[in-house]
Amino acid sequence: MKTAKELLEAKRHHVAEARKIHDQFDGKSMPAGAARQIEAHLVKVAEIDASLSEPEYKHGMDEHVRHGDGSHGSDLTGGSTAGVQNPELWAKTVADAFGKVSNAAGVKAVVSGSLDVPSVLTDEAPLPQDAVSLLGLVPRKIISEASYAFLRQTVRDNQAAPVADHGLKPTSVFTYEEIPGKAEVVAHLSEAFPQRFLSDHEELVRLLRSEMAFGVIAAMEDQVVSGDGNSPEWEGLLATSGVTDVAYNSDKVTTLRKARTALALKSEQPTAFVLNPQDIEDLDLTRVDGATGEFLVLEDRIYGRLPVVPSLAVPYETALLADWRQTRLYVREGMRIDSDTSGELFDNNEVKLRAESRGNFHALRPQAVAVVDLAEAGS
């Protein structure tokens, strides 16, 4: 396994190579092949960033930051080799560069290529800037094969205790099961549209790319929650055996508070709630005393200062509370958006897009996920 320093060196190399290609052209005459080469280097950078976010690299990264080594790289806007300290700005700069060459390079050079899922979440999908998405809570692991295996903890019994001299030490039981996994495709197509739109409406490629990416992300969130685990569906949390089920108790406020206790009793440390937006509204409008009392201070009395993430993927009157660090999104291929003008599309001078990604989701320690029933019996 490469060290954090080696990964940073590789990132600097790919940034420099992308800039070298970019600087050879004036922005209007860049050939399609050069645009694809730049995007390929950006994909490598996104993969490295995803790897550096893994827990095993955290200490190494902290050391580089303390010694001033964490910002090496190159941007695409000037001659300095100083580092890319603002990935969002860097990505925007590259996107602008692609926009300048859209007419000369052709639709496939601009529209197709690979786009890593974390990049889509932060840069491409039209999500509110101040919101956290469900997928944004889940750590990612880049995998090199379609088939893989992961370890799931099935027993967590800590028996550590003081022991007298010559005494028998207690045995704790931490049981893991190796489970096979498979990267599954999540994809959709656009409707056909006139190819001339690409020349007449310069923002179209960016907007279509964002909408197509957003559609795949929404489907991935649905699978994280409700996938039944039967290929090609992912193994969603509602279908995962061993999660912590929390029954409805009195009202939604009480039930969510009970969920926090249920995980605490298992020595789990949840990182965020995920609720349907309608449930969040119900809770926001809950009053202390009847219809005219004061509204509850939710951050203090219900959620315990944990983030609350809205998601349409979570069914109404169901909530998820989890230590999301104990889940994983396995990514075989990041977001890929391709275009096609063949067959009848060619005859009609039309273009169609396809967006897809390959991966899967798993709970590594199911008991760290509470599935909370917010539905009153008989409602």
C-alpha positions as CSV (number, residue, x, y, z in Angstrom):
1,M,0.0,0.0,0.0
2,K,1.3,3.4,-0.9
3,T,2.1,6.0,1.8
4,A,0.2,9.3,2.0
5,K,3.4,11.0,0.8
6,E,3.5,8.8,-2.3
7,L,-0.1,9.4,-3.1
8,L,0.4,13.2,-2.8
9,E,3.4,12.9,-5.2
10,A,1.2,11.0,-7.6
11,K,-1.6,13.6,-7.3
12,R,1.0,16.4,-8.1
13,H,2.1,14.4,-11.1
14,H,-1.4,14.1,-12.6
15,V,-2.2,17.8,-11.9
16,A,1.0,18.9,-13.6
17,E,0.4,16.6,-16.6
18,A,-3.2,18.0,-17.0
19,R,-1.9,21.5,-16.9
20,K,0.9,20.7,-19.4
21,I,-1.7,19.5,-21.9
22,H,-4.0,22.4,-21.2
23,D,-1.2,25.0,-21.7
24,Q,-0.4,23.6,-25.2
25,F,-3.6,25.0,-26.6
26,D,-5.4,28.4,-26.7
27,G,-8.7,27.0,-25.5
28,K,-10.3,27.1,-29.0
29,S,-8.3,24.6,-30.9
30,M,-7.8,21.8,-28.4
31,P,-8.5,18.4,-30.1
32,A,-10.9,15.9,-28.6
33,G,-8.0,13.6,-27.7
34,A,-6.3,16.2,-25.6
35,A,-9.5,17.0,-23.7
36,R,-10.0,13.4,-22.9
37,Q,-6.4,13.1,-21.6
38,I,-7.0,16.1,-19.3
39,E,-10.1,14.5,-17.9
40,A,-8.3,11.2,-17.4
41,H,-5.8,12.9,-15.2
42,L,-8.6,14.6,-13.2
43,V,-10.2,11.2,-12.6
44,K,-6.8,9.9,-11.2
45,V,-6.7,12.9,-8.9
46,A,-10.2,12.2,-7.7
47,E,-9.3,8.6,-7.0
48,I,-6.3,9.6,-5.0
49,D,-8.4,12.1,-3.0
50,A,-10.8,9.3,-2.2
51,S,-8.0,7.1,-1.0
52,L,-6.5,9.8,1.1
53,S,-9.9,10.2,2.9
54,E,-9.6,6.6,4.2
55,P,-8.8,6.3,8.0
56,E,-5.5,4.6,7.4
57,Y,-4.1,7.7,5.8
58,K,-5.4,10.2,8.3
59,H,-2.3,10.3,10.5
60,G,0.1,10.5,7.5
61,M,-1.9,13.3,6.0
62,D,-1.9,15.2,9.3
63,E,1.9,14.9,9.4
64,H,2.2,16.3,5.9
65,V,-0.1,19.2,6.7
66,R,1.9,20.1,9.9
67,H,5.1,20.1,7.9
68,G,3.7,22.0,5.0
69,D,3.7,19.1,2.5
70,G,0.0,18.6,2.0
71,S,-0.6,21.3,-0.6
72,H,1.8,20.3,-3.4
73,G,0.4,20.2,-6.9
74,S,-0.4,22.6,-9.7
75,D,-3.5,24.5,-10.8
76,L,-4.5,25.2,-14.4
77,T,-4.5,29.0,-14.1
78,G,-1.0,30.1,-13.8
79,G,2.7,29.2,-13.9
80,S,3.2,28.4,-10.3
81,T,3.6,24.9,-9.1
82,A,2.0,25.8,-5.7
83,G,-0.6,23.4,-4.6
84,V,-4.3,23.1,-5.2
85,Q,-5.6,24.2,-1.9
86,N,-9.2,24.7,-3.1
87,P,-10.3,21.6,-5.1
88,E,-13.7,23.2,-5.9
89,L,-12.0,26.2,-7.5
90,W,-9.6,23.9,-9.4
91,A,-12.5,21.8,-10.7
92,K,-14.4,24.9,-11.8
93,T,-11.3,26.1,-13.6
94,V,-11.0,22.8,-15.5
95,A,-14.7,22.8,-16.3
96,D,-14.3,26.3,-17.8
97,A,-11.4,25.1,-19.9
98,F,-13.6,22.3,-21.2
99,G,-16.4,24.8,-21.9
100,K,-14.0,26.8,-24.1
101,V,-13.3,23.8,-26.4
102,S,-16.7,22.3,-26.6
103,N,-17.3,23.4,-30.2
104,A,-13.9,22.4,-31.5
105,A,-13.6,19.1,-29.6
106,G,-17.0,17.8,-30.3
107,V,-19.7,16.6,-28.0
108,K,-18.1,13.3,-27.0
109,A,-14.9,14.9,-25.8
110,V,-16.9,17.3,-23.5
111,V,-19.7,15.0,-22.4
112,S,-18.1,11.6,-22.1
113,G,-15.4,10.4,-19.7
114,S,-15.2,9.3,-16.1
115,L,-16.2,11.4,-13.2
116,D,-15.5,10.1,-9.7
117,V,-18.6,9.9,-7.4
118,P,-17.2,12.1,-4.6
119,S,-16.5,14.8,-7.3
120,V,-20.0,14.6,-8.5
121,L,-21.4,15.0,-5.1
122,T,-19.5,18.2,-4.5
123,D,-19.1,19.8,-7.9
124,E,-21.6,18.4,-10.4
125,A,-24.9,17.5,-8.8
126,P,-27.2,20.5,-8.2
127,L,-27.5,20.0,-4.5
128,P,-27.9,22.9,-2.0
129,Q,-24.5,24.3,-1.1
130,D,-25.2,24.2,2.6
131,A,-26.7,20.7,2.7
132,V,-25.1,17.3,3.5
133,S,-26.2,14.4,1.4
134,L,-26.8,10.9,2.5
135,L,-24.0,9.6,0.2
136,G,-21.8,12.4,1.7
137,L,-22.0,10.6,5.1
138,V,-20.7,7.3,3.7
139,P,-16.9,6.6,3.4
140,R,-15.8,5.3,0.0
141,K,-13.4,2.6,-1.0
142,I,-12.1,2.4,-4.6
143,I,-12.0,-1.2,-5.7
144,S,-10.0,-2.6,-8.7
145,E,-12.2,-5.6,-9.5
146,A,-15.9,-6.1,-10.1
147,S,-15.9,-8.8,-7.4
148,Y,-14.6,-8.2,-3.9
149,A,-14.9,-9.3,-0.3
150,F,-15.5,-7.3,2.9
151,L,-15.5,-8.1,6.6
152,R,-18.7,-7.6,8.5
153,Q,-18.7,-7.7,12.3
154,T,-21.4,-10.0,13.6
155,V,-20.5,-10.2,17.3
156,R,-19.1,-7.4,19.5
157,D,-18.7,-8.5,23.1
158,N,-16.2,-6.6,25.1
159,Q,-15.1,-8.4,28.3
160,A,-12.1,-6.3,29.2
161,A,-11.7,-6.0,33.0
162,P,-9.1,-5.6,35.8
163,V,-7.1,-8.8,36.4
164,A,-5.1,-9.8,39.5
165,D,-1.6,-11.2,39.2
166,H,-1.6,-14.7,37.8
167,G,-5.3,-14.4,37.1
168,L,-7.0,-15.6,34.0
169,K,-7.7,-12.8,31.5
170,P,-11.2,-12.6,30.2
171,T,-11.9,-13.2,26.5
172,S,-13.7,-10.7,24.4
173,V,-15.5,-11.9,21.3
174,F,-15.2,-9.8,18.2
175,T,-16.4,-12.0,15.3
176,Y,-16.1,-11.0,11.7
177,E,-17.6,-12.7,8.7
178,E,-16.1,-12.5,5.2
179,I,-18.8,-11.7,2.7
180,P,-18.5,-11.5,-1.1
181,G,-19.6,-8.4,-2.9
182,K,-20.2,-7.4,-6.5
183,A,-20.1,-4.0,-8.2
184,E,-23.5,-3.3,-9.7
185,V,-24.4,-0.8,-12.4
186,V,-26.7,2.2,-11.7
187,A,-27.5,4.1,-14.9
188,H,-30.1,6.0,-17.0
189,L,-30.4,7.5,-20.5
190,S,-31.5,11.0,-21.6
191,E,-34.0,11.7,-24.2
192,A,-32.7,12.5,-27.7
193,F,-32.2,16.2,-28.4
194,P,-31.0,18.2,-31.4
195,Q,-27.2,18.2,-31.8
196,R,-27.3,21.9,-32.7
197,F,-28.3,22.7,-29.1
198,L,-24.7,22.0,-28.2
199,S,-23.6,25.0,-30.3
200,D,-26.5,27.3,-29.7
201,H,-26.7,26.9,-25.9
202,E,-23.2,26.9,-24.3
203,E,-24.5,26.0,-20.8
204,L,-26.4,22.9,-22.1
205,V,-23.6,20.4,-21.7
206,R,-22.9,21.4,-18.1
207,L,-26.6,21.4,-17.2
208,L,-27.3,18.1,-18.8
209,R,-24.2,16.6,-17.2
210,S,-25.3,17.8,-13.7
211,E,-28.9,16.5,-14.2
212,M,-27.7,13.1,-15.4
213,A,-25.3,12.8,-12.6
214,F,-27.9,13.9,-10.1
215,G,-30.3,11.2,-11.3
216,V,-27.7,8.5,-10.7
217,I,-26.9,9.8,-7.3
218,A,-30.6,9.8,-6.3
219,A,-30.8,6.2,-7.5
220,M,-27.7,5.3,-5.4
221,E,-29.3,6.9,-2.3
222,D,-32.4,4.8,-2.9
223,Q,-30.3,1.7,-3.1
224,V,-28.3,2.6,0.1
225,V,-31.7,2.7,2.0
226,S,-34.0,0.2,0.2
227,G,-32.0,-2.0,-2.1
228,D,-33.0,-5.7,-1.5
229,G,-29.5,-7.2,-2.0
230,N,-30.6,-9.3,-4.9
231,S,-28.4,-8.5,-7.9
232,P,-28.4,-6.0,-9.5
233,E,-29.8,-4.2,-6.5
234,W,-27.5,-3.1,-3.7
235,E,-27.7,-4.3,-0.1
236,G,-29.7,-1.5,1.4
237,L,-29.9,-0.8,5.2
238,L,-33.6,-1.8,5.4
239,A,-32.6,-5.2,4.1
240,T,-29.5,-5.7,6.1
241,S,-29.6,-8.3,8.9
242,G,-28.4,-7.3,12.3
243,V,-29.3,-3.6,12.3
244,T,-30.7,-2.1,15.5
245,D,-34.5,-1.8,15.2
246,V,-36.1,0.9,17.3
247,A,-39.9,0.6,17.7
248,Y,-42.3,3.6,17.8
249,N,-42.7,4.9,21.4
250,S,-45.4,7.6,22.2
251,D,-44.5,10.1,19.6
252,K,-41.7,10.9,17.1
253,V,-39.8,13.1,19.5
254,T,-39.7,10.3,22.1
255,T,-38.9,7.6,19.6
256,L,-35.8,9.5,18.2
257,R,-34.5,10.0,21.7
258,K,-35.0,6.3,22.4
259,A,-32.9,5.5,19.2
260,R,-30.0,7.5,20.6
261,T,-30.2,5.4,23.8
262,A,-30.5,2.1,21.9
263,L,-27.1,2.8,20.2
264,A,-25.5,4.1,23.3
265,L,-26.3,0.9,25.1
266,K,-24.4,-1.0,22.4
267,S,-21.4,1.4,22.8
268,E,-22.0,2.9,19.4
269,Q,-21.4,6.5,18.6
270,P,-23.7,7.7,15.9
271,T,-22.6,10.5,13.6
272,A,-25.9,11.7,11.9
273,F,-29.6,11.2,11.6
274,V,-31.1,10.8,8.1
275,L,-34.9,11.6,7.8
276,N,-37.5,12.1,5.1
277,P,-38.1,15.9,4.7
278,Q,-41.7,15.5,5.8
279,D,-40.6,13.9,9.1
280,I,-38.2,16.8,9.6
281,E,-41.1,19.2,9.1
282,D,-43.3,17.3,11.6
283,L,-40.6,17.5,14.2
284,D,-39.8,21.2,13.5
285,L,-43.5,22.0,14.1
286,T,-43.8,19.9,17.3
287,R,-44.7,22.1,20.2
288,V,-43.9,21.6,23.9
289,D,-47.5,21.9,25.1
290,G,-50.4,21.4,22.6
291,A,-51.2,23.4,19.5
292,T,-50.2,26.8,20.9
293,G,-47.1,26.0,23.0
294,E,-43.5,26.9,22.2
295,F,-41.7,24.9,19.5
296,L,-39.1,22.4,20.8
297,V,-35.5,23.3,20.5
298,L,-34.7,20.2,18.4
299,E,-30.9,20.4,18.4
300,D,-30.8,20.1,22.2
301,R,-33.8,18.0,23.0
302,I,-34.1,15.5,20.2
303,Y,-31.0,15.2,18.1
304,G,-28.3,15.7,20.7
305,R,-26.5,18.2,18.3
306,L,-26.0,15.5,15.7
307,P,-26.4,16.5,12.0
308,V,-29.8,15.9,10.5
309,V,-29.7,15.1,6.8
310,P,-32.8,15.2,4.7
311,S,-33.2,12.4,2.1
312,L,-36.1,11.5,-0.1
313,A,-34.6,8.0,-0.2
314,V,-35.8,7.4,3.4
315,P,-39.5,6.5,3.6
316,Y,-41.8,8.8,5.5
317,E,-42.2,7.8,9.1
318,T,-38.8,6.0,9.1
319,A,-35.5,7.4,10.4
320,L,-31.9,6.2,10.2
321,L,-29.5,6.9,13.0
322,A,-26.0,5.5,12.5
323,D,-22.3,5.7,13.0
324,W,-21.9,6.1,9.2
325,R,-18.2,5.4,9.6
326,Q,-19.2,1.7,10.0
327,T,-20.7,1.7,6.4
328,R,-18.9,1.7,3.1
329,L,-19.6,2.6,-0.5
330,Y,-17.5,0.4,-2.8
331,V,-16.7,2.2,-6.0
332,R,-15.5,0.2,-9.1
333,E,-16.2,3.0,-11.6
334,G,-17.1,6.6,-10.8
335,M,-19.7,8.5,-12.7
336,R,-19.3,8.1,-16.4
337,I,-21.3,10.1,-18.9
338,D,-21.2,9.2,-22.6
339,S,-22.9,10.5,-25.7
340,D,-24.1,8.8,-28.8
341,T,-25.1,10.1,-32.3
342,S,-25.2,6.7,-34.1
343,G,-28.0,4.9,-35.9
344,E,-31.3,6.8,-36.1
345,L,-29.7,9.6,-34.0
346,F,-27.3,10.3,-36.8
347,D,-30.0,10.3,-39.4
348,N,-32.0,12.8,-37.3
349,N,-29.0,14.9,-36.2
350,E,-29.7,14.1,-32.6
351,V,-27.7,13.3,-29.5
352,K,-28.5,11.0,-26.5
353,L,-26.6,10.8,-23.2
354,R,-26.0,7.9,-20.8
355,A,-24.9,8.3,-17.2
356,E,-23.7,5.3,-15.1
357,S,-21.6,4.3,-12.2
358,R,-20.6,0.9,-10.8
359,G,-20.4,0.1,-7.1
360,N,-22.3,-1.3,-4.1
361,F,-23.0,-0.4,-0.4
362,H,-22.6,-2.4,2.8
363,A,-22.9,-2.0,6.5
364,L,-19.7,-3.2,8.0
365,R,-21.1,-3.3,11.6
366,P,-24.9,-3.5,11.2
367,Q,-25.6,-2.9,14.9
368,A,-24.2,0.6,14.5
369,V,-27.2,1.5,12.3
370,A,-30.6,2.1,14.0
371,V,-33.7,1.8,11.8
372,V,-36.3,3.8,13.6
373,D,-40.1,3.4,13.2
374,L,-41.8,6.7,13.4
375,A,-45.3,5.5,12.5
376,E,-47.9,5.4,15.2
377,A,-49.7,2.0,15.3
378,G,-52.9,2.1,13.2
379,S,-52.0,5.4,11.5
